[in-house]
Amino acid sequence: MGLRPAVRLCHLYPREMNIYADRGNIAVLHRRLAWRGFDLRVSESPPGERIRTGETDLFYLGGGQDRDQLGVAVDLQGHKAASVRSAAADGVAGLFVCGGYQLAGHEYRTVDGQAIGGIGALDVTTEADATRLVGNVEIESRLDTGRMRIFGYENHAGRSRLGPGSSPLGRVISGHGNNGEDRTEGALSGRFAGTYLHGPLLPKNPQLADWVLRLALEHRYGGKYELEPLDDHFEEAARRTAAALTARRRLAPRFRVRTR
């Protein structure tokens, strides 16, 4: 028997940046591919390892505390950032969550004023504030597959601002989003997406998972790719619960937590 068709996922800093159930997101990608007859081949890229050109269809970078981001920043600049930017230009897809979202941008400045250089693949700059933005979130996104509601949970001190090279992943319906002011959440640039939403993100958002997978498959095999529908009744039940939580939040005062 021949090998099954596969998506090649590069998991950046899987041990250092993995505090928000990030492996749960990868498990969702794996299962949604397997149900359709595809494999997910995951390679891990820890500190000290360079990214091999032409061997990735999808990058994933998860969440981490400020100290975790500081810990990988030097390695990111020295071993990975240029390769990730080059892959983005070649059509590779990317999903960056919370701390990973901040590192996908140009710079993250901590509340103590330390500057952490990012990949620069998303036109985003982030500066930490003394208060955290916390709670359930609902956004409306207009991707190339149409409108979708995306649910998740946010817990971040960062205030992210988008430059002209990126558009928001979505418009905030409930929650704080990028900065608690402009009602944007996340960022899109080409086939790269960043977001503060976790919990993990993809089990409650199968349409978003399929959008990411479609982009990765199109990079691997070329042309437009259509994924066959799946029975998502369990996922839809989770979404109904998430929708009830965000509806409840819209009726309550915004919740911010001081970090000091």
Backbone as CSV, one residue per row, in Angstrom:
resi,resn,N_x,N_y,N_z,CA_x,CA_y,CA_z,C_x,C_y,C_z
1,MET,0.833,-1.201,0.000,0.000,0.000,0.000,0.866,1.248,0.000
2,GLY,0.428,2.271,-0.725,1.134,3.533,-0.738,0.821,4.355,0.497
3,LEU,1.645,5.349,0.705,1.418,6.240,1.839,0.183,7.095,1.604
4,ARG,-0.560,7.346,2.695,-1.719,8.229,2.589,-1.241,9.660,2.389
5,PRO,-2.024,10.482,1.654,-1.658,11.893,1.532,-1.611,12.534,2.916
6,ALA,-0.744,13.531,3.069,-0.503,14.068,4.410,-0.250,15.556,4.377
7,VAL,-0.572,16.195,5.496,-0.179,17.571,5.782,1.031,17.523,6.710
8,ARG,2.024,18.349,6.413,3.246,18.389,7.222,3.191,19.623,8.126
9,LEU,3.057,19.388,9.416,2.932,20.470,10.398,4.229,20.615,11.170
10,CYS,4.725,21.843,11.258,5.901,22.150,12.067,5.439,22.855,13.339
11,HIS,5.623,22.192,14.482,5.223,22.726,15.783,6.422,23.449,16.385
12,LEU,6.340,24.781,16.414,7.432,25.592,16.935,7.408,25.617,18.460
13,TYR,8.541,25.322,19.072,8.718,25.375,20.528,7.585,24.657,21.279
14,PRO,7.385,23.377,21.020,6.239,22.672,21.620,6.309,22.540,23.136
15,ARG,7.488,22.565,23.725,7.604,22.453,25.176,7.641,23.815,25.846
16,GLU,8.266,24.761,25.196,8.414,26.095,25.786,7.138,26.924,25.670
17,MET,6.367,26.725,24.606,5.172,27.523,24.331,3.972,26.578,24.231
18,ASN,3.460,26.179,25.394,2.392,25.166,25.399,1.642,25.214,26.718
19,ILE,0.980,26.360,27.014,0.293,26.471,28.303,-1.224,26.523,28.169
20,TYR,-1.742,26.558,26.952,-3.187,26.705,26.769,-3.775,25.556,25.958
21,ALA,-3.422,24.328,26.337,-3.960,23.139,25.664,-3.651,23.152,24.172
22,ASP,-2.451,23.606,23.830,-2.105,23.734,22.414,-2.029,22.391,21.706
23,ARG,-1.637,21.349,22.410,-1.623,20.026,21.773,-3.042,19.553,21.457
24,GLY,-4.038,20.108,22.162,-5.425,19.802,21.821,-5.790,20.305,20.447
25,ASN,-5.259,21.472,20.070,-5.493,21.983,18.726,-4.896,21.060,17.669
26,ILE,-3.688,20.577,17.930,-3.045,19.681,16.967,-3.798,18.360,16.892
27,ALA,-4.323,17.880,18.023,-5.113,16.653,18.005,-6.356,16.805,17.135
28,VAL,-6.985,17.977,17.183,-8.155,18.225,16.333,-7.762,18.182,14.859
29,LEU,-6.672,18.827,14.503,-6.215,18.794,13.115,-5.942,17.363,12.672
30,HIS,-5.320,16.591,13.540,-5.009,15.189,13.215,-6.272,14.389,12.950
31,ARG,-7.257,14.500,13.846,-8.461,13.686,13.702,-9.293,14.121,12.497
32,ARG,-9.392,15.414,12.257,-10.210,15.873,11.127,-9.573,15.494,9.790
33,LEU,-8.271,15.373,9.756,-7.624,14.844,8.565,-7.829,13.331,8.463
34,ALA,-7.647,12.612,9.576,-7.760,11.148,9.549,-9.151,10.702,9.123
35,TRP,-10.182,11.406,9.577,-11.547,11.051,9.184,-11.768,11.201,7.680
36,ARG,-10.891,11.944,7.036,-11.014,12.152,5.590,-9.960,11.380,4.800
37,GLY,-9.200,10.538,5.491,-8.228,9.711,4.797,-6.851,10.314,4.636
38,PHE,-6.542,11.351,5.425,-5.230,11.998,5.363,-4.458,11.747,6.654
39,ASP,-3.155,11.905,6.577,-2.297,11.875,7.755,-1.871,13.295,8.125
40,LEU,-1.495,13.456,9.386,-0.836,14.683,9.843,0.542,14.276,10.344
41,ARG,1.553,14.757,9.689,2.930,14.449,10.075,3.501,15.650,10.814
42,VAL,3.730,15.480,12.113,4.160,16.584,12.965,5.659,16.486,13.215
43,SER,6.352,17.571,12.919,7.757,17.695,13.294,7.871,18.814,14.310
44,GLU,8.670,18.600,15.344,8.852,19.593,16.384,10.125,20.392,16.120
45,SER,10.041,21.693,16.367,11.192,22.574,16.153,11.542,23.256,17.467
46,PRO,12.386,22.627,18.276,12.777,23.195,19.569,13.893,24.221,19.397
47,PRO,14.331,24.855,20.490,15.465,25.775,20.398,16.693,25.084,19.817
48,GLY,17.421,25.839,19.004,18.648,25.324,18.421,18.476,24.614,17.100
49,GLU,17.252,24.401,16.668,17.000,23.667,15.426,16.503,24.606,14.341
50,ARG,17.125,24.547,13.194,16.699,25.354,12.062,15.564,24.665,11.318
51,ILE,14.784,25.451,10.628,13.653,24.931,9.858,14.131,24.527,8.475
52,ARG,13.791,23.323,8.080,14.208,22.821,6.779,13.287,23.358,5.684
53,THR,13.891,23.929,4.682,13.140,24.536,3.592,12.353,23.481,2.810
54,GLY,11.099,23.803,2.505,10.302,22.945,1.643,9.708,21.720,2.297
55,GLU,9.734,21.647,3.646,9.230,20.454,4.328,8.047,20.753,5.235
56,THR,7.409,21.911,5.059,6.311,22.313,5.942,5.154,22.868,5.125
57,ASP,3.930,22.482,5.506,2.713,23.038,4.924,1.982,23.937,5.907
58,LEU,2.286,23.766,7.213,1.555,24.490,8.256,2.451,24.667,9.474
59,PHE,2.594,25.917,9.927,3.285,26.206,11.179,2.264,26.359,12.296
60,TYR,2.660,25.904,13.495,1.833,26.127,14.681,2.732,26.599,15.814
61,LEU,2.309,27.682,16.475,3.024,28.195,17.648,1.997,28.562,18.699
62,GLY,2.131,27.968,19.878,1.141,28.135,20.932,1.488,29.206,21.942
63,GLY,0.853,29.136,23.100,0.937,30.188,24.097,2.052,29.987,25.100
64,GLY,2.464,31.092,25.712,3.482,31.042,26.749,3.467,32.313,27.584
65,GLN,4.033,32.238,28.775,4.184,33.412,29.627,5.286,34.305,29.072
66,ASP,5.406,35.534,29.623,6.469,36.442,29.181,7.839,35.777,29.289
67,ARG,8.085,35.057,30.379,9.403,34.434,30.555,9.661,33.373,29.487
68,ASP,8.592,32.694,29.045,8.744,31.701,27.988,9.090,32.377,26.666
69,GLN,8.412,33.489,26.386,8.682,34.216,25.158,10.101,34.782,25.158
70,LEU,10.532,35.317,26.301,11.906,35.793,26.408,12.896,34.651,26.206
71,GLY,12.525,33.467,26.682,13.418,32.322,26.576,13.644,31.845,25.159
72,VAL,12.662,32.037,24.276,12.812,31.559,22.894,13.157,32.678,21.923
73,ALA,13.136,33.933,22.377,13.275,35.068,21.455,14.600,35.056,20.709
74,VAL,15.702,34.798,21.406,17.019,34.808,20.754,17.094,33.701,19.716
75,ASP,16.608,32.520,20.073,16.615,31.417,19.123,15.715,31.704,17.932
76,LEU,14.577,32.329,18.197,13.642,32.658,17.118,14.311,33.556,16.086
77,GLN,14.998,34.601,16.556,15.659,35.511,15.631,16.826,34.848,14.911
78,GLY,17.550,34.004,15.629,18.763,33.420,15.053,18.533,32.219,14.162
79,HIS,17.470,31.448,14.422,17.315,30.165,13.742,16.036,29.993,12.925
80,LYS,14.997,30.811,13.185,13.706,30.466,12.605,12.968,31.600,11.887
81,ALA,13.070,32.829,12.369,12.201,33.894,11.871,12.307,34.078,10.364
82,ALA,13.527,34.146,9.830,13.697,34.364,8.396,13.108,33.213,7.597
83,SER,13.269,31.990,8.077,12.733,30.828,7.372,11.207,30.824,7.385
84,VAL,10.605,31.226,8.502,9.145,31.283,8.574,8.601,32.355,7.634
85,ARG,9.246,33.507,7.597,8.811,34.569,6.672,8.933,34.107,5.227
86,SER,10.006,33.424,4.900,10.194,32.918,3.539,9.126,31.888,3.192
87,ALA,8.810,31.012,4.137,7.772,30.001,3.901,6.409,30.649,3.712
88,ALA,6.135,31.714,4.475,4.862,32.431,4.321,4.742,32.988,2.908
89,ALA,5.823,33.544,2.400,5.808,34.078,1.038,5.598,32.980,0.003
90,ASP,5.951,31.743,0.360,5.799,30.598,-0.538,4.433,29.933,-0.410
91,GLY,3.569,30.486,0.454,2.213,29.957,0.566,1.969,28.974,1.685
92,VAL,2.946,28.784,2.566,2.733,27.924,3.730,1.722,28.589,4.657
93,ALA,0.881,27.794,5.312,-0.116,28.309,6.251,0.478,28.392,7.657
94,GLY,-0.185,29.162,8.523,0.289,29.278,9.900,-0.831,29.634,10.847
95,LEU,-0.815,29.030,12.033,-1.762,29.353,13.103,-0.960,29.654,14.355
96,PHE,-1.165,30.856,14.911,-0.385,31.343,16.049,-1.354,31.786,17.138
97,VAL,-1.218,31.205,18.340,-2.207,31.384,19.402,-1.595,32.095,20.605
98,CYS,-2.252,33.148,21.055,-1.925,33.885,22.277,-0.470,34.360,22.265
99,GLY,0.404,33.805,23.110,1.799,34.219,23.082,2.429,33.987,21.723
100,GLY,2.015,32.926,21.041,2.500,32.673,19.693,2.060,33.746,18.719
101,TYR,0.861,34.277,18.926,0.357,35.388,18.118,1.239,36.616,18.303
102,GLN,1.586,36.920,19.551,2.444,38.070,19.809,3.812,37.903,19.146
103,LEU,4.370,36.682,19.200,5.669,36.433,18.591,5.610,36.406,17.066
104,ALA,4.441,36.162,16.496,4.313,36.190,15.032,4.371,37.605,14.490
105,GLY,4.155,38.601,15.355,4.216,39.994,14.949,5.635,40.535,14.967
106,HIS,5.743,41.850,14.956,7.066,42.499,14.909,7.747,42.508,16.266
107,GLU,6.968,42.833,17.313,7.581,42.998,18.628,6.523,42.889,19.714
108,TYR,6.954,42.326,20.840,6.132,42.322,22.051,6.941,42.989,23.156
109,ARG,6.383,44.033,23.747,7.070,44.752,24.823,6.387,44.413,26.140
110,THR,7.143,43.844,27.086,6.580,43.415,28.352,6.227,44.612,29.218
111,VAL,5.517,44.348,30.318,5.110,45.422,31.216,6.322,46.071,31.878
112,ASP,7.453,45.365,31.916,8.698,45.919,32.457,9.524,46.638,31.391
113,GLY,9.006,46.690,30.172,9.690,47.426,29.123,10.672,46.619,28.303
114,GLN,10.757,45.308,28.531,11.652,44.484,27.731,11.051,44.251,26.346
115,ALA,11.846,44.435,25.318,11.387,44.248,23.942,11.742,42.841,23.475
116,ILE,10.720,42.100,23.031,10.916,40.754,22.518,10.657,40.795,21.014
117,GLY,11.692,40.555,20.240,11.540,40.571,18.793,10.751,39.381,18.296
118,GLY,9.905,39.612,17.303,9.067,38.545,16.773,9.488,38.119,15.373
119,ILE,8.634,37.321,14.754,8.900,36.798,13.416,8.709,37.875,12.363
120,GLY,7.720,38.754,12.567,7.413,39.779,11.583,6.586,39.258,10.426
121,ALA,5.928,38.131,10.616,5.075,37.570,9.563,3.673,38.170,9.600
122,LEU,3.268,38.701,10.743,2.024,39.447,10.879,2.371,40.898,11.194
123,ASP,1.622,41.827,10.596,1.890,43.246,10.820,1.197,43.679,12.107
124,VAL,1.795,43.272,13.223,1.220,43.489,14.553,2.332,43.874,15.517
125,THR,2.078,44.849,16.371,2.957,45.158,17.489,2.126,45.085,18.770
126,THR,2.767,44.625,19.847,2.048,44.398,21.101,2.822,44.986,22.268
127,GLU,2.089,45.639,23.156,2.672,46.178,24.381,1.822,45.737,25.558
128,ALA,2.469,45.222,26.598,1.748,44.727,27.765,1.214,45.877,28.609
129,ASP,0.101,45.618,29.262,-0.528,46.564,30.176,-0.545,45.936,31.570
130,ALA,-0.805,46.760,32.583,-0.840,46.260,33.958,-2.088,45.441,34.263
131,THR,-3.094,45.508,33.410,-4.299,44.714,33.615,-4.417,43.673,32.516
132,ARG,-5.018,42.543,32.864,-5.224,41.472,31.909,-6.656,41.531,31.372
133,LEU,-6.817,41.124,30.141,-8.131,41.015,29.515,-8.525,39.547,29.548
134,VAL,-9.613,39.253,30.263,-9.937,37.866,30.604,-11.404,37.577,30.324
135,GLY,-11.686,36.393,29.811,-13.068,35.944,29.703,-13.381,35.242,28.396
136,ASN,-14.615,34.780,28.279,-15.090,34.127,27.065,-15.280,35.161,25.951
137,VAL,-14.986,34.749,24.739,-14.996,35.657,23.595,-15.786,35.045,22.448
138,GLU,-16.495,35.888,21.727,-17.142,35.512,20.478,-16.800,36.563,19.441
139,ILE,-16.353,36.124,18.264,-16.065,37.055,17.182,-16.766,36.594,15.912
140,GLU,-16.986,37.532,15.017,-17.489,37.211,13.688,-16.361,37.412,12.693
141,SER,-16.071,36.370,11.939,-14.978,36.410,10.983,-15.517,36.265,9.567
142,ARG,-14.892,36.949,8.628,-15.256,36.851,7.211,-14.051,36.331,6.443
143,LEU,-13.909,35.021,6.424,-12.821,34.395,5.694,-13.270,34.129,4.259
144,ASP,-12.369,33.590,3.440,-12.727,33.372,2.043,-13.773,32.287,1.856
145,THR,-14.027,31.511,2.911,-15.081,30.493,2.852,-16.423,31.032,3.322
146,GLY,-16.468,32.304,3.727,-17.708,32.909,4.183,-17.627,33.327,5.640
147,ARG,-18.749,33.802,6.156,-18.801,34.243,7.548,-18.813,33.055,8.497
148,MET,-18.173,33.230,9.653,-18.259,32.224,10.704,-18.140,32.897,12.054
149,ARG,-18.794,32.318,13.039,-18.635,32.753,14.421,-17.553,31.895,15.060
150,ILE,-16.618,32.527,15.741,-15.507,31.850,16.385,-15.584,32.122,17.878
151,PHE,-15.467,31.050,18.680,-15.563,31.145,20.134,-14.236,30.748,20.766
152,GLY,-13.942,31.331,21.912,-12.736,30.963,22.637,-12.679,31.665,23.976
153,TYR,-11.515,31.612,24.584,-11.280,32.235,25.880,-10.005,33.060,25.773
154,GLU,-10.023,34.254,26.345,-8.842,35.124,26.318,-8.334,35.363,27.733
155,ASN,-7.013,35.487,27.851,-6.368,35.813,29.122,-4.993,36.387,28.785
156,HIS,-4.947,37.688,28.547,-3.695,38.292,28.069,-3.569,39.724,28.576
157,ALA,-2.311,40.095,28.868,-2.007,41.475,29.241,-1.645,42.301,28.017
158,GLY,-1.329,41.654,26.906,-0.901,42.356,25.714,-2.016,43.172,25.075
159,ARG,-1.630,44.327,24.544,-2.525,45.160,23.739,-1.932,45.197,22.334
160,SER,-2.565,44.490,21.427,-2.037,44.350,20.072,-2.692,45.346,19.129
161,ARG,-1.855,45.952,18.274,-2.330,46.915,17.274,-1.897,46.425,15.896
162,LEU,-2.823,46.474,14.957,-2.559,46.000,13.610,-2.075,47.138,12.722
163,GLY,-1.069,46.839,11.900,-0.634,47.754,10.865,-1.371,47.468,9.565
164,PRO,-1.066,48.211,8.509,-1.800,48.052,7.251,-1.561,46.727,6.551
165,GLY,-0.510,45.999,6.945,-0.214,44.726,6.293,-1.026,43.563,6.797
166,SER,-1.838,43.746,7.809,-2.694,42.677,8.346,-4.110,43.195,8.516
167,SER,-5.061,42.289,8.394,-6.457,42.591,8.694,-6.874,41.776,9.908
168,PRO,-7.931,42.167,10.622,-8.356,41.387,11.794,-8.856,39.997,11.405
169,LEU,-8.639,39.039,12.290,-9.273,37.735,12.104,-10.778,37.883,12.212
170,GLY,-11.237,38.765,13.100,-12.671,38.949,13.248,-13.023,40.203,14.023
171,ARG,-14.325,40.469,14.067,-14.884,41.598,14.821,-15.457,41.067,16.124
172,VAL,-15.122,41.715,17.238,-15.551,41.245,18.553,-17.048,41.475,18.742
173,ILE,-17.753,40.410,19.062,-19.160,40.491,19.450,-19.268,40.529,20.968
174,SER,-18.463,39.699,21.622,-18.420,39.676,23.079,-16.992,39.423,23.511
175,GLY,-16.496,40.224,24.447,-15.124,40.070,24.899,-14.303,41.315,24.613
176,HIS,-12.994,41.192,24.751,-12.092,42.335,24.605,-11.365,42.343,23.262
177,GLY,-10.801,41.200,22.854,-10.080,41.142,21.594,-8.661,41.643,21.699
178,ASN,-8.170,42.246,20.621,-6.762,42.626,20.536,-6.328,43.596,21.618
179,ASN,-7.185,44.543,21.955,-6.739,45.604,22.869,-7.847,46.169,23.744
180,GLY,-9.069,45.645,23.614,-10.175,46.134,24.421,-10.745,47.457,23.973
181,GLU,-10.306,47.971,22.825,-10.741,49.291,22.378,-11.348,49.291,20.980
182,ASP,-10.666,48.695,20.007,-11.099,48.861,18.613,-11.980,47.721,18.097
183,ARG,-12.339,46.773,18.982,-13.258,45.672,18.644,-12.706,44.735,17.586
184,THR,-11.387,44.717,17.417,-10.774,43.734,16.529,-10.236,42.578,17.352
185,GLU,-10.120,41.406,16.710,-9.503,40.257,17.368,-8.646,39.531,16.342
186,GLY,-7.400,39.251,16.746,-6.514,38.481,15.895,-6.040,39.249,14.676
187,ALA,-5.324,38.530,13.820,-4.765,39.146,12.615,-4.640,38.111,11.519
188,LEU,-4.788,38.572,10.291,-4.610,37.755,9.095,-3.625,38.444,8.168
189,SER,-2.714,37.665,7.632,-1.804,38.162,6.607,-1.468,36.989,5.701
190,GLY,-1.965,37.036,4.457,-1.780,35.900,3.569,-2.452,34.666,4.142
191,ARG,-1.685,33.596,4.320,-2.207,32.341,4.864,-1.863,32.161,6.340
192,PHE,-1.404,33.225,6.984,-1.078,33.189,8.405,-2.199,33.842,9.206
193,ALA,-2.552,33.214,10.323,-3.580,33.741,11.220,-3.063,33.719,12.653
194,GLY,-3.313,34.804,13.374,-2.984,34.870,14.788,-4.219,35.235,15.581
195,THR,-4.292,34.748,16.824,-5.460,35.012,17.661,-5.102,34.862,19.127
196,TYR,-5.822,35.601,19.980,-5.697,35.425,21.424,-6.607,34.310,21.945
197,LEU,-7.443,33.735,21.127,-8.442,32.780,21.605,-7.831,31.397,21.803
198,HIS,-8.092,30.857,22.983,-7.565,29.521,23.296,-8.592,28.774,24.119
199,GLY,-8.163,27.671,24.725,-9.087,26.985,25.607,-9.212,25.476,25.493
200,PRO,-8.784,24.745,24.443,-8.147,25.195,23.205,-9.158,25.724,22.188
201,LEU,-8.636,26.287,21.126,-9.430,26.997,20.135,-10.220,26.078,19.199
202,LEU,-9.581,25.084,18.625,-10.154,24.370,17.488,-11.267,23.374,17.823
203,PRO,-11.314,22.737,19.003,-12.439,21.833,19.266,-13.804,22.513,19.176
204,LYS,-13.877,23.795,19.533,-15.143,24.535,19.470,-15.371,25.213,18.124
205,ASN,-14.379,25.137,17.252,-14.460,25.867,15.982,-14.024,24.987,14.813
206,PRO,-14.819,23.961,14.487,-14.418,23.046,13.416,-14.290,23.722,12.058
207,GLN,-15.087,24.744,11.790,-14.962,25.454,10.511,-13.606,26.131,10.388
208,LEU,-13.129,26.694,11.484,-11.820,27.328,11.466,-10.727,26.274,11.278
209,ALA,-10.859,25.136,11.955,-9.889,24.054,11.782,-9.832,23.617,10.322
210,ASP,-10.986,23.479,9.695,-11.013,23.060,8.294,-10.449,24.132,7.369
211,TRP,-10.664,25.388,7.710,-10.083,26.474,6.920,-8.561,26.386,6.939
212,VAL,-7.993,26.164,8.127,-6.540,26.025,8.258,-6.053,24.814,7.471
213,LEU,-6.759,23.697,7.586,-6.348,22.482,6.885,-6.434,22.654,5.370
214,ARG,-7.451,23.329,4.913,-7.580,23.547,3.463,-6.392,24.336,2.924
215,LEU,-5.988,25.386,3.646,-4.834,26.164,3.211,-3.575,25.298,3.166
216,ALA,-3.401,24.450,4.177,-2.225,23.583,4.215,-2.247,22.564,3.071
217,LEU,-3.414,21.995,2.796,-3.530,21.024,1.702,-3.297,21.685,0.349
218,GLU,-3.763,22.895,0.196,-3.533,23.600,-1.051,-2.047,23.869,-1.269
219,HIS,-1.321,24.153,-0.175,0.117,24.323,-0.321,0.780,23.010,-0.703
220,ARG,0.348,21.928,-0.085,0.997,20.630,-0.330,0.731,20.126,-1.744
221,TYR,-0.524,20.231,-2.197,-0.911,19.577,-3.437,-1.277,20.530,-4.562
222,GLY,-1.329,21.833,-4.283,-1.586,22.810,-5.320,-3.057,22.946,-5.661
223,GLY,-3.419,24.097,-6.229,-4.790,24.337,-6.648,-5.734,24.536,-5.481
224,LYS,-7.016,24.625,-5.796,-8.048,24.765,-4.778,-8.399,23.402,-4.209
225,TYR,-8.701,23.389,-2.911,-9.006,22.126,-2.250,-10.308,22.261,-1.467
226,GLU,-11.195,21.314,-1.660,-12.458,21.289,-0.931,-12.493,20.062,-0.026
227,LEU,-12.731,20.286,1.257,-12.813,19.190,2.217,-14.247,18.693,2.315
228,GLU,-14.413,17.380,2.321,-15.757,16.823,2.457,-16.298,17.109,3.855
229,PRO,-17.598,17.375,4.004,-18.181,17.687,5.319,-18.059,16.514,6.290
230,LEU,-18.019,16.846,7.567,-18.004,15.837,8.629,-19.236,16.015,9.509
231,ASP,-19.546,14.970,10.259,-20.623,15.047,11.250,-20.081,15.750,12.492
232,ASP,-20.452,17.001,12.670,-19.909,17.825,13.755,-20.932,18.070,14.858
233,HIS,-21.802,17.095,15.152,-22.851,17.381,16.136,-22.285,17.554,17.547
234,PHE,-21.197,16.849,17.881,-20.584,17.069,19.189,-19.962,18.463,19.262
235,GLU,-19.281,18.857,18.194,-18.673,20.176,18.157,-19.739,21.280,18.223
236,GLU,-20.859,21.058,17.556,-21.929,22.046,17.582,-22.533,22.176,18.980
237,ALA,-22.567,21.070,19.718,-23.042,21.148,21.102,-22.104,22.007,21.941
238,ALA,-20.793,21.845,21.722,-19.821,22.673,22.432,-19.977,24.135,22.052
239,ARG,-20.283,24.384,20.791,-20.460,25.767,20.339,-21.706,26.400,20.961
240,ARG,-22.757,25.609,21.133,-23.963,26.152,21.770,-23.676,26.549,23.212
241,THR,-22.873,25.734,23.895,-22.485,26.086,25.262,-21.638,27.352,25.271
242,ALA,-20.685,27.439,24.330,-19.840,28.627,24.251,-20.670,29.866,23.939
243,ALA,-21.647,29.727,23.060,-22.495,30.872,22.709,-23.291,31.341,23.920
244,ALA,-23.754,30.398,24.739,-24.499,30.778,25.942,-23.602,31.540,26.914
245,LEU,-22.338,31.137,27.020,-21.408,31.810,27.922,-21.110,33.227,27.456
246,THR,-20.908,33.398,26.149,-20.611,34.750,25.657,-21.844,35.642,25.718
247,ALA,-23.033,35.064,25.523,-24.259,35.861,25.657,-24.416,36.353,27.085
248,ARG,-24.087,35.491,28.036,-24.155,35.879,29.448,-23.151,36.990,29.747
249,ARG,-21.969,36.902,29.097,-20.941,37.910,29.347,-21.357,39.276,28.814
250,ARG,-22.098,39.300,27.716,-22.514,40.581,27.155,-23.395,41.361,28.121
251,LEU,-24.044,40.637,29.016,-24.933,41.279,29.977,-24.234,41.667,31.272
252,ALA,-22.954,41.260,31.397,-22.210,41.522,32.630,-21.120,42.557,32.373
253,PRO,-20.612,43.221,33.429,-19.506,44.176,33.250,-18.267,43.462,32.737
254,ARG,-17.426,44.187,32.013,-16.169,43.616,31.547,-15.265,43.305,32.726
255,PHE,-14.522,42.199,32.579,-13.704,41.699,33.668,-12.233,41.870,33.314
256,ARG,-11.540,42.701,34.060,-10.102,42.884,33.867,-9.390,42.552,35.170
257,VAL,-8.264,41.862,35.071,-7.518,41.449,36.250,-6.189,42.181,36.288
258,ARG,-5.888,42.821,37.407,-4.610,43.505,37.538,-3.522,42.473,37.724
259,THR,-2.349,42.734,37.101,-1.242,41.807,37.217,-0.342,42.135,38.394
260,ARG,-0.529,43.297,38.985,0.334,43.667,40.116,-0.396,44.650,40.995
